[in-house]
């Protein structure tokens, strides 16, 4: 009985090791990147929300619109795995970091509500630095404004394979739910200052 269990465990381990070995990482890269937000005079539909953010910050900070700018920092992870025979999986992950710049409202740091929640970009799969396949990614959701991932499968029978990934024309933006979160934060800050004024006024009357 013990011998049979040992043989079964050994057989299972061989299967697991074989399965793991079949997912060979042939390309792997992590890069720190940034994206600048500034006021757009002729915004497209995806720039409207960040234009609104900038207007509200400029209004309270008494700044010109072109003076209110902030930079979004993020990490992008690119990976290609080979799943023989001739099958591949490309993985692109975006991890949010923070925003810096004009990120204060009445002295409070509101950078977390300025972080974008969606991304558009082009993924080029390169073979020997030549474009092998190209994909347009739209409306990639950064879950909880933290991370978003794309997985692309492709196949190739060439023997001389030197794959890599190139990300082009990346754009970040926010939607109506982000605008609601932004307004709620501003309301909370405004209520805080209103309560302070009320307390001060009550104390003076005592």
Backbone torsions as a table, in degrees:
resi	resn	phi	psi	omega
1	UNK	NA	-48.0	179.4
2	UNK	-62.2	-38.5	-179.7
3	UNK	-63.9	-39.1	179.1
4	UNK	-65.7	-42.4	178.5
5	UNK	-62.3	-41.7	179.7
6	UNK	-61.9	-43.5	-179.9
7	UNK	-64.2	-41.6	178.7
8	UNK	-63.5	-42.8	178.2
9	UNK	-64.1	-40.9	178.8
10	UNK	-63.5	-43.4	179.0
11	UNK	-62.6	-42.1	179.0
12	UNK	-63.0	-44.1	179.3
13	UNK	-62.1	-38.7	179.1
14	UNK	-63.6	-41.4	179.3
15	UNK	-64.0	-45.3	-179.4
16	UNK	-62.6	-46.9	-179.4
17	UNK	-62.9	-39.5	179.9
18	UNK	-66.2	-40.8	178.9
19	UNK	-65.0	-41.9	179.5
20	UNK	-66.5	-38.1	-178.0
21	UNK	-68.7	-21.5	-179.2
22	UNK	-76.6	-18.7	176.8
23	UNK	-94.3	81.0	-175.1
24	UNK	-88.6	122.6	176.5
25	UNK	-78.4	116.8	-178.3
26	UNK	-108.2	-9.7	176.4
27	UNK	-153.4	135.8	-174.6
28	UNK	-155.2	124.1	-178.3
29	UNK	-153.5	137.7	173.6
30	UNK	-122.0	130.5	-178.7
31	UNK	-131.4	143.3	172.4
32	UNK	-90.9	125.7	-176.1
33	UNK	-131.1	170.3	177.4
34	UNK	-145.6	158.0	-179.9
35	UNK	-140.7	128.9	-175.8
36	UNK	-93.4	136.0	173.8
37	UNK	-112.3	127.1	172.5
38	UNK	-143.8	170.4	-175.1
39	UNK	-69.6	132.0	178.9
40	UNK	-105.5	121.5	-178.0
41	UNK	-69.9	-32.1	177.4
42	UNK	-125.6	73.6	-173.5
43	UNK	-72.4	147.0	168.3
44	UNK	-84.8	177.4	-172.1
45	UNK	-60.6	-26.9	-177.3
46	UNK	-88.0	-4.8	178.0
47	UNK	-102.1	-6.3	-174.3
48	UNK	-63.4	-42.7	-176.2
49	UNK	-64.9	-44.2	179.2
50	UNK	-69.8	-30.4	171.9
51	UNK	-60.5	-40.7	177.8
52	UNK	-62.4	-44.9	177.2
53	UNK	-54.9	-48.0	-176.8
54	UNK	-64.0	-41.2	178.5
55	UNK	-60.0	-44.4	-177.7
56	UNK	-67.2	-39.9	177.9
57	UNK	-67.3	-43.2	-179.3
58	UNK	-62.8	-37.1	-177.6
59	UNK	-62.7	-44.0	-175.8
60	UNK	-83.6	-29.2	-179.2
61	UNK	-90.7	1.3	179.5
62	UNK	54.9	48.6	179.2
63	UNK	-115.7	153.9	170.2
64	UNK	-70.6	152.9	-177.3
65	UNK	-58.3	-37.2	-178.4
66	UNK	-76.0	-5.3	177.0
67	UNK	-91.1	-15.8	-178.0
68	UNK	-93.9	106.3	-179.5
69	UNK	-137.8	149.9	172.7
70	UNK	-147.7	157.4	-175.9
71	UNK	-118.9	131.5	178.7
72	UNK	-97.7	126.0	179.1
73	UNK	-106.9	139.5	-178.9
74	UNK	-152.7	163.8	174.3
75	UNK	-110.8	141.4	176.8
76	UNK	-122.6	125.5	-178.0
77	UNK	-108.0	127.7	-178.9
78	UNK	-124.9	131.8	-175.1
79	UNK	-148.1	143.6	171.2
80	UNK	-127.5	127.4	177.5
81	UNK	-114.7	140.6	175.9
82	UNK	-98.3	130.1	177.1
83	UNK	-120.5	87.7	-173.4
84	UNK	-55.4	151.5	1.5
85	UNK	-97.8	124.1	173.5
86	UNK	74.2	12.8	178.7
87	UNK	-110.5	143.8	-175.7
88	UNK	-138.5	154.8	176.0
89	UNK	-133.7	121.8	176.3
90	UNK	-99.1	134.0	-179.7
91	UNK	-124.0	128.6	175.7
92	UNK	-124.4	123.1	178.8
93	UNK	-121.9	138.3	175.6
94	UNK	-115.6	124.7	178.3
95	UNK	-116.2	121.0	-179.5
96	UNK	-71.4	146.2	175.7
97	UNK	-114.4	-80.9	-178.0
98	UNK	-161.3	177.8	172.4
99	UNK	-120.3	142.6	173.2
100	UNK	-130.3	160.7	-178.8
101	UNK	123.0	-137.9	178.3
102	UNK	-81.9	80.9	-172.1
103	UNK	-118.1	17.7	-177.6
104	UNK	-112.8	142.4	174.9
105	UNK	-129.5	113.5	-177.1
106	UNK	51.6	38.9	176.6
107	UNK	88.2	-5.8	-179.7
108	UNK	-99.5	136.7	176.8
109	UNK	-75.8	118.1	-179.4
110	UNK	-116.0	25.6	-175.2
111	UNK	-59.4	-31.2	-176.9
112	UNK	-66.4	-30.9	179.1
113	UNK	-87.2	-4.1	175.8
114	UNK	-91.8	-15.5	-179.9
115	UNK	-63.2	129.7	-178.4
116	UNK	-68.0	159.8	-177.9
117	UNK	-116.8	-4.1	-179.6
118	UNK	-141.2	158.9	-179.1
119	UNK	-145.5	146.3	170.3
120	UNK	-122.3	142.3	175.7
121	UNK	-166.9	171.7	176.4
122	UNK	-112.2	131.7	175.6
123	UNK	-105.3	119.6	173.7
124	UNK	-106.4	121.6	172.9
125	UNK	-90.9	119.0	-175.7
126	UNK	-103.8	142.6	171.2
127	UNK	-125.5	115.9	-173.9
128	UNK	54.7	41.3	176.8
129	UNK	68.6	11.4	174.5
130	UNK	-109.9	142.9	-178.7
131	UNK	-67.0	120.3	178.6
132	UNK	-96.7	-44.5	175.5
133	UNK	-145.3	152.0	-179.9
134	UNK	-136.0	137.7	-178.7
135	UNK	-131.5	136.8	172.6
136	UNK	-96.6	120.0	179.4
137	UNK	-103.5	124.5	-180.0
138	UNK	-126.4	143.8	175.9
139	UNK	58.6	38.5	173.0
140	UNK	-67.5	121.2	-177.8
141	UNK	-86.4	127.1	173.3
142	UNK	-89.9	98.3	-173.1
143	UNK	-59.0	127.8	-177.8
144	UNK	55.2	25.9	-177.8
145	UNK	59.1	26.0	-176.4
146	UNK	-112.3	-53.1	-174.0
147	UNK	-149.7	149.7	175.9
148	UNK	-143.4	147.5	-175.9
149	UNK	-138.3	146.4	175.4
150	UNK	-125.7	135.3	176.3
151	UNK	-123.9	125.3	-176.9
152	UNK	-123.9	129.3	178.6
153	UNK	-105.8	140.4	176.3
154	UNK	-151.1	168.8	178.6
155	UNK	-134.3	158.8	-177.4
156	UNK	-161.3	136.8	-179.5
157	UNK	-106.7	3.4	179.7
158	UNK	-66.8	146.4	179.2
159	UNK	-85.9	-32.1	-179.0
160	UNK	-92.9	90.4	-175.2
161	UNK	-115.7	122.2	175.3
162	UNK	-131.6	78.2	-172.4
163	UNK	-83.8	149.5	171.4
164	UNK	-154.0	172.2	-178.7
165	UNK	-123.6	139.6	177.9
166	UNK	-129.8	127.3	-179.9
167	UNK	-103.9	126.2	-177.0
168	UNK	-124.2	155.3	171.0
169	UNK	50.9	45.0	-179.9
170	UNK	-77.0	135.8	178.8
171	UNK	-137.7	139.0	179.3
172	UNK	-115.3	150.1	179.4
173	UNK	-158.7	169.5	179.4
174	UNK	-120.7	160.1	-177.8
175	UNK	-117.6	-168.1	-175.0
176	UNK	-64.5	-33.2	178.9
177	UNK	-67.2	-33.1	176.2
178	UNK	-68.7	-35.4	177.7
179	UNK	-64.5	-39.9	177.4
180	UNK	-62.7	-44.9	179.4
181	UNK	-62.8	-39.6	178.0
182	UNK	-62.6	-48.5	-179.4
183	UNK	-63.8	-38.8	177.5
184	UNK	-62.3	-39.2	178.4
185	UNK	-66.0	-44.0	179.0
186	UNK	-63.4	-38.9	178.2
187	UNK	-63.1	-40.9	179.2
188	UNK	-62.7	-43.0	179.4
189	UNK	-66.7	-43.5	178.6
190	UNK	-62.4	-40.0	178.2
191	UNK	-64.3	-36.0	178.6
192	UNK	-61.5	-47.3	-179.2
193	UNK	-68.9	-34.6	178.2
194	UNK	-65.6	-38.6	178.7
195	UNK	-68.4	-35.3	177.1
196	UNK	-63.4	-43.1	179.1
197	UNK	-63.5	-39.7	179.8
198	UNK	-65.4	-41.2	178.7
199	UNK	-64.6	-45.0	179.3
200	UNK	-61.3	-41.4	-178.8
201	UNK	-66.9	-38.1	178.9
202	UNK	-66.3	-41.4	179.7
203	UNK	-63.0	-40.3	-178.4
204	UNK	-66.1	-27.3	-178.1
205	UNK	-81.0	-17.9	-177.9
206	UNK	-73.7	NA	NA
